[in-house]
């Protein structure tokens, strides 16, 4: 959920900093007061395209920043990792976006520079808009299919199917690659074979290359090393550190016999003597291990020279050279029996597609059952929201085999009796669309993982008890999501867990919009709801406002 939002120089708003909470938040204000500024801030953070006119007049840029608490949900970090962006620290997702009047805008996600496409991809995961002019995910066929699958509990089956679909794609890629591979000449084939033979003669493992480089360095300076080891062994002496150390050891022992407090120091010197003997022996071993015969040195030189040649040609490290070796081998292999390889791969493609069709049939049957249940539950909810004669149907038709199976899912709706069922995307009224979305969101609340839902005009053309029911459903939705709703209905506003009021002030030179919480100030909230009822100075309206708040 969004727990902190900062807006600066957006539209008519100078600056606002809001500490937001979970649950159902309502936003109210006079008509034309600028309630859409808050929605505009959310839209910017979701990655929607805007024009430079969103910048407040007289300012150079507008800035919107949000801190979202995502908890331990691993999906966000997976998305960020795929986009090579910083991961969330301590469960916080920080998004910042600016729009400049003369320069390109800037986007940052967790402090890392991001593109608009990346912001949009992330926005699809954390926020969903329902209202005029906003992208509505549930209008899209792919989202309708996703929601139906969630309602049907098909996550595990879909994972199996999609893994096999990905395998099919890889097989087809191999077929295309082999079929279109350029034929190489005999001379080039001979050269490739020679290169591969040389590469195979050299161990290209990381540890092996590191050892080769160490051994070659020692070999190239073997005489210098031999002289250094001889000096060290001589300096350390056959009885310890030269001739002086045995005398020091004897003196230390005599002191310990007289003074018990010196005993510990004698033990340390005695241990040091043993350690020096070990060090001298290790230097002696290294000196004996120096191989100075010309044949070994020549072999090391040959290997090292070839390794340096490969590194210059194919990359800075062993991994790059191994990748080139594999590429050369594959290119050579592709010149073999191409037809036989293609036939074998196509047979595997056919087998995989047969398995996919079988799994797609299972998905189709499950979707058909779930569609009836979901549509029935949504129809009941639509009735409660004022659509007494509305109908909703979920159509599951067979389609070409694809990454999600072989189904085309479409949500169909009609608001009144006697009308044709039409796709949700063809619903004319934005208010109707928002209420349909509310009904579906309520039914799917347990499986819909979008944490932030924004509703605008959800209460359009409704009032009285239906308006109150809309408010109750939004409040219920707020138990599993963070819900924001711009509303004109006092029945809805009274049910908000949090309540923000937008006001507009003007003078001869400027206009400014402010937003402030009133849910912590009982009198101010009563006054605002009384205004929505018709007159904030009316005792009747104030009494009704108190009753609405007490009944919430």
N, C-alpha and C positions, 0 to 999 in steps of 0.2 A: 504494500500500500504506500501511497504518497504521505509522508509525514511532515515534509517541509517543502514549501513552494515560494520562490522569489520571482517577482515580476518587476521589470523596470522599463519604463518608456514604451509600453505596449498600448497601441491605440490611444485611448484617452486617459490611461492610467499612468501616473507618474511613477509610483513605487508602492509595492505591497510585499509583505513577508508574512506568510501564513503558516501556522503550526496546525496541521490537519490530523484528524483521528480516523479510526476505523468506523465501520457502520454506514449509516445513511445520512448524507449531508445535503441539505437544501440550500438553494441560493435564490433570494428574492430581491425585489426592488421595483420601483416605478417603471412603467413602460418607457423605453428609451434611456434608462439610467446607465446602461452599459454592462448588463449581466453577461453578455457574450464575451467580455474580455477574459473571464476565467476559462471559458470554453476554448477561446483562442490560444490561451497559454498551454492548455492541455494538447491542443491540436499541433502546436509547434513542437512540443516535446515528443509527440507521437511520430514526427517525421513528415507531416503533411506539408505540401508546397504552399507557400504564401508569397505575396508581392511585398515590395518595399513600403507600400502604403500602411502596413501595420505599425511602422515606427511612429511614435508620438511626434506630432508637429513641433519642430524646433529642436528635436534631439537628433543625434547622428546614428544611433543604433538602439534597438530594443534587445533586452536580455531576459531569458526565462531559464530558471534553474530549479531542478527538483531532486530531492533525496527520497529514494524509495526503499522500503524495507522488504526484502525478498526472502528473508529467513534462510533456511537450508535447502531451498529448491535448487537442484543442480542444473536445471534446464538453462538458466540465464548464463551461468559460467560456460556451459557447453557452447551456447550461441556466441558468446564473447570470444571464446578460444578459437572457434571457426573463423571469426572475423579478425583475429590477431589484435584484440583489444584487451586492456587490463581487466582482470577478473574482479569480482565484487569482494571488497574487504569487510569482514565481519557482517556479512549479510546485507550490505548497503549497495544500492545501485544509484550512481550520481550522474545525472544528465544535465547538460548545459547547452543552450543554443542561442545564438545571436543573429539578428538580421540588421545589416548596415545599409545606410541610404546610398552610399557611393562605392562600397567595396563588397567583396564576397562575404557572406556570413560564415560563422564558425560553429562547429559542433564538437563537443567533447563528451565522451562516455568514460566515466571513472578516471578522468584526467587525460585520457588518450584522444588524439585527434581522430574524428570519425567522419564518414560520408553520410549524405542524406539517405542513401539506400540502406546503409547499416542501421541508421536511426529508425527507418521505416520497418525493417525486419524485426528489430527489438520491440518497436511499438506494437506490432501485431501480437506480440506475446503478452504485454502487460496492460494494455488499455483497449477498450471497445466503446465506440461512440454510437449513439442512437438519436438521430435528430436531423433536421434539414441541412443539406449541404455537407454532411459528414460521411466519411466512408463507413459503411455498415457491413461488418464482416459476415453477418448471417444472411446477407443478400446474395453472397457469392456461393456458387454451386459447390466448390471445394470445401467451404466451411460448413455448409449444410451436411455434406457427407461426413465430415469430421465429427460434428455434433451427434449425428445419428449413430456413428460407430461408438462414440463414448457412451451414449445411452444404451447401446446393445452390449457393451462390455467386450469389445473386439480388439482391445489393445494387443494382447498376446498373439492372436491369430494374424493380425495385421503385420506385426513385427516379423513373423515367420514368412508371410507372403512377400513382404518388401525385401527381405534378405535374398530370397530366391529371385525376385525381379531384378535386383541389382546384379546377381550372378548372370542372369540372362543377358543383361546389357554388356557385361564384360566379355561374354562369349561372342556377341555380335561385333564388339569392337575388335576382337582378335581376328574374326573372319574378314572384316573390312581391311585391317592392317595387312594381313597376309596376302589377301587378294590383290591389293594395290601396291604391294612392295615392288620397288624398282629392281629390275634384273641387273645383276652385276657381272662384269666381264671375268674371264678366267684369270687374267693377271691380277685383278683386284681381289678375287677370291683367294688366290695364292698369297697375296700380301696379308690379307686378314688372317689367314691360317698361321702365317709366320708370326704375326703380332700376338695372336692368342697363345701360340706355343711358348713364346718368350714370357708372356704374362703368367701362364700356368706354371712355368719353371720357377717363378718368384712367388713366395708366400706373401700375399697382399693383405693378410690379417693385420689389424692395428697393432697387436703386441709384437708380431713378427717384424713389422717395419720399424717399430721403436727399437727392437733388439738389433736389427741390422744397422741402424744409424749409430747406436751406442758402440757396437763392435767395430764399425769402420772408423769412428773417431779414435778409439784406443789403438787400432792398428796403424793409423796414419801418424801417431805420435808415440810409437812403441819404445823408441830409444829414450825419449825424454821421460816417459813413465818409468822405465827400468831404472834410470839414474835416480829419480825421485824416491822410488821404493827402497833402493839401496841406502840412500841417505837416511831415510826414516828408520829402517831396521838397525842401521849402525847407531843412530842417535839414541834409540830406545835401549840398545845394548842387550846382550844375552842374559844378563841377570836383572834386568829392569832398566830404569832410566839412567843409562850410563853407569859410571862408577860411583857417583855420589849417592844414588838412591839407597843402596844397601846400607850405607853408613847412616843415612837419615832414619831408615827403618830400625837399625840397632839402637840408635840414640833414643828414638821414641819409645822403644820397648823398655830401656833402662829407666826413663822418666816415669813410665807407667808403674814400674815396680815400687817406686818411691812414693808417687802421688796417685792415689786411686782415681782422682778426677781426670787424670791424663789417659786413663785406660781406653776410654771411648775414642780418643783421638788416635791412639795407636792402632785400634781396630780399623779405623777409616784409612790410615796410611797402608796398613796391611792389605786391605781390599783394593786400594789403588794400585799396589804393586802387582796384584794378580790381574787386574784389569789391563795394566800396561803390558804385561806378558801376553795377554790375549790379543791386544791390538797389534803388537809386534808380529805375532804368529799370523794374523790375518793379512798384514802387509806382505809377509813372506809368501803366503798362499797366492795373493794377487800377482806378485812378481813371478812366481813359478808358472802362473797361468798365462803369461804373456807369450803369445805364439808368434815368433818372428820369422817362421820359414816363408820363403818367397811365394810358394805355391798357394798357401792360405791367404796371404796378403793380396795376391793377384786375384783370387776368387772373390774376396770381399770387395775389392775395387771394381770388379766387373759387375757384381750385383748392385753396388751402390750407384755406379754410373748409369745402369739401366733404370734403377728406381728414379734417379734424378731426371732422366729423359722422359719417363712416363709421367712424372709429376709436372714437368714443364708443358707437356702436350695436353694432358687430360684433367688437370685440377690440382688444387693445393694440398690435398690429403689423400689417404688411402681409400676412403669411401668414394671419392670422385673417380679415382682410377678403377675401382671395382665396378662402379656403375657403367663406365665406358667399356670395360671388358665384357660385361653382360650384354651390353648393346651390340657390340661387335659379334658376339656369339649368336645372338638372336638374329642378326642380319644374315649371318652365314647360314644358319639353320633354315631361315625363311626361303633360301634358294634351293632347298631340297625338293621333296615331293610336295609341291604346293597344293595340288589338287587333292591329294590324300589327306593333307592336314585340314583343308576346307571341308571335305566330306565328313571327317570325324567331328569337327567342331559343329557343323550344321546338325549332325545327328544328336549331339548333346543339347543344342538349342531346342530341337524338336521335343526331346525328352523333358527338358525343363519347362517348356511351354505347356506340355500335357499336364505336368504337376501343378503349374500355375492355374490352369483352367479348372482343375479339380478343386483347388483351394478357393478359387474365385466363386465356385458354385456354393461352397459352404458359407462364404461371406454373404452371398446374395440371399440365401435362405434366412440367415440371422437378421439381415437388414430388413427384409420384408416383414418379419414378426415385430421387430423393434419399431418400425415405421408406424404400424397401426397403434401400438401402445403410446408412442410419443405424441402422435396426432390427437388421440383421444384425450390425453391429459392436457394438451395445449388447448383443445376446444373448450374443455371445462373452465380453464383459467380465463379464456377469452370471454366466456359468458359472464364471469365475475367482474370483468373489466369493462362491461357495458356493451359487448357485441352479442346481443341476445340471439340473433339469427345467423351469426357468422359460421363459416365452415373453414376447416383447415385440413389439408390432406398432404401426405408425404408420398411422393411417387418414386418408386425404385424401378428403373428400366434397365434392361441389359444394354451393354455398350461394348466397344472394343476393349480388349485386354489392356490394362494400364497399370501404373504404379500403385493404385489403390484397389485393384480388382477389375471387375468387368461390369460396373454399375454406374448409371447416371442418376443422381438423386436430386430431386427438386421439391421445394416446399411450395404448395399452392394454397391460395387464400381468397376468400370472398367475404366482404363485410356484411352483406345483406342477403336475405332470402331471394332466390330467383336470379341471382347474378352468377356469371361463370367464374369458376375457379381459375385464378391467374397466378403466375409466379410472383413471389414476394417483391422482386425487383420492379414489377409493374404496378404496385400499389401507388395510387396518386397522392393520397394524403400523407404528409410526413407525420401527423399526429397518429393516424391509424398505424402506420409502419412502426412507430415507436412503441405503441401499446402491444402490437403483435410481438415485437422483440422482447418486451417486458414479460409477456406470457411465456414465451419460449425460454427466456433466461431463468424465469422462476422454476419452470419444470426441470430445466437442466442444471440448476444451481449446484447440485451435488457433484456433477461431472465437469462443468465448465471451469477451466483453470485460469481464465483471464481475471486477474485480481481487481482491476479498476474498471468500473462501468459508468458511463456518462450518458444521462438522458436529458434531452431537450424537447420541449413541446409534447411530452408524454401525456400531459393532461389537457391537450388541446381538444376543444369541443366536448368536454365532459364537465360534470359538476355534481353537486349533491353527494349522494351515497356512492355513486361510481367513482367520483374523485377521491372520496375517503378510501375506497377499496384499492384504487391505484396507489395511494400513499401507503396502505398497509402492506401491499405486495412489495413495494420498493423497500420498506423498512425490513421486511422478511428477507429480501435479497441481500440486504446489508449485513446479515448475520454471517454470510459466507464470502462477501465481496465488499470492497469499498465503493459505495454508490454515491454519485453526485447527480443532482437533479435541479435544473432551473425550472421554477414553477410559478404559476400565477394563482394557484388554488390554496386558500388558507387551510383546507382539510389536509392537503399534502404537506404543507410547510410545518404544521403542528406536529407531524409524526417524525420529523427529522431528528436524528440523534445529535446532529450539529446543525446550526442555522447561521448563514452569513447573509448580510444585507449589503446590496450595492447602491451607492448614492452618487449623484452627479451634482457638482457645484460649478457655477459659471459666473464670470464677471465680464466686463467689456472686452477683455483681452484674451482670456483663456477659459478652457473647460477642463475639468478634472473629475475622474471617477475614482471612488474609494470603495474598499470592501472591508467589512468589519464583522466579527462574530457577535451574535446577540444571545446565543444559547446559554452563556454564563451570566446574562443580565436579564432576569425575569421580566422586569417592567418594560425594558426595551423590546423584548421579544413579543410580549403581549401587545405593545403599541404597533409593531410591524404587522402582526396578524390582524389586528383591528383595522389597520389601513387597508389590508387586502380584502377585508370584509366590507369596506366602503367608507369608513370614517374613523380615524384613530382617536378623535376627540369625543366620539359617541360612547356613552355609558353602556348602551346595549351591545355595541360592537366589542367593547373591551370585555364585557361579561362573557360574550360568546367566545372571544379569543381565549379567556381563562379556561372556559369549559373544554375547548378543543385541546388545549395543552394538558389539562388534568386527565382527559380521557385518552391521551396518547399512550 
